[in-house]
């Protein structure tokens, strides 16, 4: 089962093929505590008013990017560029849209990237982030693992939000640069080391909390542990098309994110009981998790996307239960084409998404030496086929032409109990899906349901 990182980071990454020109979505707040300040849904917007969009890169404003505003019919309203503050603004009507245009040269090819917010409202202040601000270093940590563990073939060590995997010589110290963001509330940092067998399953672990000792900090872990505190996931009433389930554990230790061991299984007898566990020692503050349910359609069965649950608690419970009858509908299939030089996305849903908060769409096509990638935020009631807003003649290179080779698009419909519909969804923007999707879960807990359809990320 693909990981949360693979599913969502890939889905919202401007897919660079290596090199220094890679561009990716900032994950937003690095601590889920920040999610408690989620924007409340604004009151009913006026029919006409001002809206703004701000573009940043590496934490700084990006000037000179083309911005196009379209009216509710998709016709071009105005074209402008971002100013010195990375901002563009326009007087719009309810239901208008705005698109950012970016060109990246990559060797002999060129990437034409568009980021579109559909169904925006007067009063919106939208923000798009390319790359987060560069991290500041707190200390350089030299970590010595407990040594060789019986049955282990590889090792990994995490110090806050920094991880090194694929360690094969556990007697050799590991050096990690610890950013300030990886420090806990008491300016110390936590360490989790894991030993894995040949199949990648964890067989032992060790933890420690260490105070910084200046620019350099040395830590020696004491002994491998093999006993976990039990954690059980019980999933009932799966849809008939569910073929398997995978679980990823995510933990908060002193407010900082750590990825824990995962597990998986099937639905014998119409339910799944998945055994997992916590690290001992009472170090875990909060449990956060991702549950991924593969779904198929047809006979013989063909992969038809996945359902995802991202959840979290204000504490660390021993059991997690979900009734899967509340999953969002499956997306049977999806396709990408064009209508009059405008990209057009279509999909076949197994039910209505009107009760969700919004949709994210990644559409891609190739034409000549051009790689075209369109990132689209849409309201949950968007109808298929969805025709993208018009692109003016001055930006014709971004349009799909007669020689376009269209790829299957990726669609993600999402519904969170800590959001209040599309008004919040579009203001939060793409930040809600970043490097670690559980970052969006409030410290007080919550649940986000999502359906992925079309071309699954990573495939």
C-alpha positions in Angstrom: 0.0 0.0 0.0 1.4 3.4 -0.9 2.3 5.7 1.9 0.6 8.9 2.9 3.7 10.8 1.6 3.6 8.9 -1.7 -0.2 9.4 -2.3 -0.5 13.0 -1.3 2.9 14.6 -1.8 3.1 13.2 -5.3 -0.4 14.4 -6.0 0.3 18.0 -5.1 4.0 18.1 -6.2 5.0 19.9 -9.4 6.7 16.8 -10.6 10.2 17.8 -11.4 12.5 15.1 -12.8 15.4 15.9 -10.5 17.7 18.9 -10.5 17.6 22.2 -8.7 14.5 23.4 -10.5 12.2 21.2 -8.6 9.1 23.0 -7.3 6.8 21.7 -4.6 3.9 22.7 -2.5 4.8 23.9 1.0 3.3 21.6 3.6 2.1 24.6 5.6 2.3 24.5 9.4 4.9 22.0 10.7 2.9 21.4 13.9 -0.7 20.3 13.9 -1.3 22.7 16.8 -1.4 25.4 14.2 -4.4 23.7 12.6 -6.5 24.8 15.5 -6.5 28.2 14.0 -8.3 27.0 10.8 -10.1 29.8 9.0 -13.8 30.0 9.8 -16.2 30.1 6.9 -16.8 33.7 6.0 -20.3 35.1 5.8 -22.1 35.1 2.5 -19.9 37.0 0.1 -21.1 40.0 -1.9 -21.8 39.5 -5.6 -18.9 41.8 -6.6 -15.8 42.8 -4.7 -12.0 42.6 -4.5 -10.0 39.4 -4.3 -6.2 38.9 -4.0 -3.7 36.2 -4.6 -0.1 36.1 -3.2 2.7 33.9 -4.5 5.7 33.1 -2.4 8.9 31.0 -2.9 11.4 30.1 -0.2 9.3 32.3 2.1 9.7 35.3 -0.1 7.3 37.0 -2.5 7.6 36.1 -6.2 7.3 39.0 -8.5 6.5 39.1 -12.2 4.4 35.9 -12.5 1.5 36.0 -14.9 -2.0 36.0 -13.2 -5.2 35.6 -15.1 -8.6 36.3 -13.6 -11.7 34.7 -15.3 -15.4 35.5 -14.8 -17.9 32.9 -13.7 -18.4 31.8 -17.4 -14.6 31.1 -17.7 -14.0 34.0 -20.0 -10.9 36.1 -19.4 -11.5 39.1 -17.1 -8.0 40.5 -16.9 -4.3 39.5 -17.1 -1.7 41.0 -14.8 1.6 40.1 -13.0 2.4 39.7 -9.4 3.9 42.9 -7.8 7.0 43.3 -5.5 4.9 41.8 -2.6 4.0 38.7 -4.8 0.4 39.9 -4.9 -2.2 40.5 -7.6 -5.7 41.7 -7.1 -8.9 42.2 -9.1 -12.6 43.1 -8.7 -14.5 39.9 -9.4 -17.9 38.4 -9.2 -18.9 35.4 -7.1 -17.9 32.2 -8.9 -14.9 33.7 -10.7 -11.5 32.0 -10.9 -7.8 32.9 -10.8 -4.8 31.1 -12.3 -1.0 31.4 -11.7 1.2 30.7 -14.7 4.8 29.4 -14.3 7.4 28.3 -16.9 10.4 26.1 -15.9 13.1 25.2 -18.3 14.4 21.7 -17.7 17.1 20.7 -20.1 15.7 20.3 -23.6 12.1 20.4 -22.3 9.9 23.1 -20.8 7.3 22.7 -18.0 4.2 24.8 -18.3 2.5 24.9 -15.0 -0.8 26.4 -14.1 -2.4 26.7 -10.6 -6.1 27.5 -10.7 -8.6 28.3 -8.0 -12.2 27.8 -9.2 -15.3 29.3 -7.7 -13.6 32.0 -5.7 -15.4 34.8 -3.9 -15.0 38.5 -3.4 -13.0 39.0 -0.2 -10.8 35.9 -0.8 -7.1 36.3 0.1 -5.5 33.3 -1.5 -1.8 32.3 -0.9 0.3 29.9 -3.0 3.6 28.7 -1.6 6.5 27.3 -3.7 9.0 25.8 -1.3 9.0 26.7 2.4 11.5 29.1 4.0 14.9 27.4 4.4 15.3 25.8 7.8 17.5 27.2 10.5 19.9 24.8 12.2 19.6 24.2 15.9 22.4 21.7 16.3 24.3 18.9 14.6 23.6 15.6 16.4 25.9 12.6 16.3 23.8 9.6 17.3 25.1 6.1 18.2 22.6 3.3 17.9 22.4 0.5 20.5 24.3 -1.8 18.1 23.4 -4.9 16.1 19.9 -6.3 16.7 19.2 -10.0 16.0 17.1 -10.5 12.9 17.6 -6.9 11.6 19.1 -6.2 8.2 18.7 -2.4 8.2 18.1 0.5 10.6 16.7 4.0 10.6 16.9 6.9 13.0 14.6 10.0 13.4 15.5 13.0 15.3 12.4 15.2 15.3 11.5 15.8 11.7 14.9 14.6 10.3 15.3 11.0 9.3 18.0 8.7 7.9 17.0 5.3 6.6 18.9 2.5 5.0 21.5 2.2 7.7 23.3 -1.1 7.4 26.2 -0.6 9.9 24.5 0.1 13.2 27.8 0.4 15.0 28.8 3.5 13.0 27.5 6.8 14.4 24.9 8.7 12.4 25.2 12.5 12.0 22.0 14.5 11.5 21.5 18.3 11.1 18.6 19.2 13.4 16.5 22.2 12.3 14.9 24.5 14.9 11.5 23.2 13.8 12.4 19.8 15.1 12.9 20.9 18.6 10.3 20.2 21.2 8.7 22.8 23.5 11.6 22.6 25.9 14.3 23.1 23.2 15.3 19.4 23.5 14.8 16.9 20.7 13.6 13.4 20.7 15.1 10.4 18.9 13.6 7.2 17.7 15.7 4.5 16.2 14.2 1.4 14.5 15.6 -1.9 13.4 14.0 -3.7 10.4 14.0 -7.2 9.1 14.6 -8.2 5.5 10.9 -7.6 4.7 11.0 -4.1 6.1 9.1 -4.9 9.2 10.2 -3.3 12.5 11.8 -5.8 14.9 13.1 -3.4 17.6 13.3 0.2 18.5 14.8 2.6 21.1 14.0 6.2 22.1 15.6 9.1 23.9 15.1 12.7 24.7 18.2 14.9 24.5 19.0 18.4 25.4 21.1 20.4 23.0 24.6 21.1 24.1 25.3 23.8 21.6 26.3 23.6 17.9 27.1 19.9 18.3 25.3 17.3 20.4 26.3 13.7 20.9 23.8 11.0 21.9 24.3 7.3 22.6 21.1 5.2 22.7 21.1 2.5 25.4 19.3 -0.7 24.3 17.0 -2.1 21.7 13.4 -2.8 22.9 11.1 -5.3 21.3 7.8 -4.8 23.2 5.3 -2.3 22.0 2.2 -0.9 23.8 -0.7 -2.3 21.8 -2.7 -0.3 19.3 -5.6 -1.9 17.4 -7.5 -0.5 14.5 -11.0 -2.0 13.9 -12.7 -1.2 10.6 -16.3 -2.3 10.1 -18.8 -2.2 7.2 -16.3 -1.9 4.3 -17.7 -1.3 0.9 -18.0 -4.4 -1.3 -15.3 -3.2 -3.6 -12.7 -2.8 -0.9 -9.8 -5.2 -1.5 -7.3 -4.4 1.2 -6.3 -1.8 3.8 -3.0 -0.3 5.0 -2.5 1.8 8.1 0.3 4.3 8.8 0.9 5.5 12.3 2.0 9.1 12.9 2.9 10.3 16.4 3.5 13.6 18.1 6.2 13.7 20.7 6.5 17.0 22.5 4.6 18.5 19.6 6.9 17.2 16.8 5.9 14.7 14.2 7.3 11.2 14.0 6.3 8.4 11.6 5.7 5.1 13.3 5.4 1.5 12.1 2.6 0.6 9.7 0.5 -2.4 9.2 -2.0 -3.8 6.8 -4.6 -6.6 6.0 -7.8 -7.5 4.4 -11.5 -7.7 5.4 -12.2 -11.3 6.4 -15.7 -11.7 7.7 -16.6 -8.1 6.6 -14.3 -6.3 8.9 -10.6 -5.7 9.5 -8.7 -5.8 12.8 -5.2 -4.5 12.4 -2.7 -4.8 15.3 0.0 -2.2 15.6 1.7 -0.5 18.6 3.2 2.4 20.3 6.7 3.0 21.5 7.0 2.3 25.2 8.1 4.8 27.8 5.1 7.2 27.7 6.8 9.5 25.2 3.8 9.7 22.7 1.6 12.7 23.2 -0.9 12.2 20.4 -1.8 9.6 17.8 -2.4 10.6 14.2 -2.8 8.1 11.4 -3.6 7.4 7.8 -5.9 4.5 6.7 -5.8 3.6 3.0 -8.4 1.4 1.4 -7.9 0.0 -2.1 -11.0 -0.2 -4.2 -11.8 -2.0 -7.5 -14.6 -2.1 -10.0 -15.7 -4.5 -12.7 -15.2 -8.2 -13.5 -12.4 -8.9 -13.7 -11.7 -6.2 -11.1 -9.8 -3.2 -12.2 -8.2 -0.7 -9.8 -10.6 2.2 -9.2 -8.8 4.4 -6.8 -8.6 4.5 -3.1 -10.4 5.8 0.0 -8.3 7.5 2.6 -8.9 8.5 6.2 -6.6 10.9 8.0 -7.4 11.1 11.7 -6.0 12.1 15.0 -6.6 12.3 18.7 -5.7 14.7 21.5 -4.1 11.7 23.3 -2.8 8.2 22.5 -5.7 5.7 22.7 -5.2 1.9 22.6 -8.0 1.4 20.0 -9.3 3.2 16.9 -12.6 2.3 15.3 -14.1 3.4 12.0 -17.4 2.5 10.3 -16.4 2.5 6.7 -20.0 2.9 5.5 -19.3 6.7 5.8 -16.5 6.7 3.2 -16.8 9.1 0.3 -18.0 7.6 -3.0 -15.6 5.8 -5.3 -14.4 7.4 -8.5 -14.8 4.7 -11.2 -12.6 6.4 -13.8 -11.3 9.7 -15.0 -10.1 11.2 -18.3 -8.5 14.4 -19.6 -9.1 16.1 -23.0 -9.8 19.5 -24.4 -12.6 21.7 -25.6 -11.8 24.7 -27.7 -8.2 24.9 -26.5 -9.2 24.5 -22.9 -8.3 21.5 -20.8 -11.3 19.4 -19.8 -11.4 16.9 -16.9 -14.1 14.3 -16.7 -14.8 11.6 -14.2 -17.4 8.9 -13.4 -18.3 9.1 -9.7 -20.1 6.3 -7.9 -22.1 8.9 -5.9 -22.4 12.6 -5.0 -19.5 14.6 -3.5 -21.8 17.6 -2.8 -21.3 17.1 1.0 -17.5 17.2 0.7 -15.4 20.3 1.3 -13.6 20.5 -2.1 -11.6 18.8 -4.8 -8.0 18.9 -5.9 -7.2 17.9 -9.5 -3.8 17.2 -11.2 -4.0 17.2 -15.0 -1.0 16.6 -17.2 -0.3 16.4 -20.9 2.7 16.4 -23.2 3.0 18.3 -26.5 6.3 18.6 -28.4 9.0 19.3 -25.9 6.5 20.7 -23.4 5.3 19.1 -20.2 2.0 20.7 -19.1 0.8 20.4 -15.5 -2.4 21.9 -14.3 -3.2 22.0 -10.6 -6.9 22.8 -10.0 -8.9 23.5 -6.8 -12.6 23.0 -7.4 -15.8 23.1 -5.3 -17.2 19.7 -4.3 -20.3 20.1 -6.5 -18.2 20.6 -9.6 -19.8 18.8 -12.5 -18.2 16.4 -14.9 -16.9 17.3 -17.5 -15.1 20.3 -15.9 -13.8 22.7 -18.6 -10.9 24.9 -17.4 -11.1 28.7 -17.7 -10.0 30.4 -20.9 -6.3 31.2 -21.3 -5.6 34.4 -23.2 -3.7 34.5 -26.5 -0.6 36.0 -24.8 -0.2 32.8 -22.9 -1.1 30.4 -25.7 1.9 28.1 -24.9 -0.1 27.0 -21.8 -3.1 25.8 -23.9 -3.5 22.2 -25.0 -3.1 22.0 -28.8 -4.0 19.5 -31.5 -0.9 17.4 -30.8 -1.5 17.1 -27.0 -0.9 13.6 -25.5 -3.2 13.6 -22.4 -2.5 11.6 -19.3 -5.1 10.2 -16.9 -5.7 12.9 -14.3 -5.6 12.5 -10.5 -8.7 13.6 -8.6 -9.0 14.0 -4.8 -12.3 14.9 -3.1 -11.9 15.6 0.6 -14.2 16.2 3.5 -12.9 17.2 7.0 -14.9 17.6 10.2 -12.7 20.5 11.2 -13.5 22.5 8.0 -16.7 24.3 7.1 -17.0 23.7 3.4 -15.4 25.2 0.3 -15.1 28.6 1.8 -12.5 27.3 4.2 -11.1 24.7 1.8 -10.1 27.2 -0.9 -8.6 29.6 1.6 -6.5 26.9 3.3 -5.4 26.0 -0.3 -3.1 23.3 -1.2 -1.4 23.5 2.2 -3.9 21.0 3.6 -2.0 18.3 1.6 1.7 18.5 2.0 4.7 16.5 3.1 2.8 15.1 6.0 -1.0 15.1 5.5 -1.6 14.6 9.3 -0.2 18.1 9.9 -3.6 19.4 9.1 -5.3 17.5 11.9 -5.9 19.8 14.9 -4.3 19.1 18.2 -7.8 18.5 19.6 -8.3 15.7 17.1 -10.3 15.3 13.9 -11.0 13.3 10.8 -10.5 13.9 7.1 -12.0 11.6 4.6 -10.8 11.6 1.0 -11.3 9.7 -2.3 -8.6 9.3 -4.9 -9.5 8.5 -8.4 -8.0 8.4 -11.9 -4.3 8.0 -12.1 -3.1 7.3 -8.5 0.0 9.2 -7.6 3.2 7.2 -8.0 1.7 5.0 -10.8 
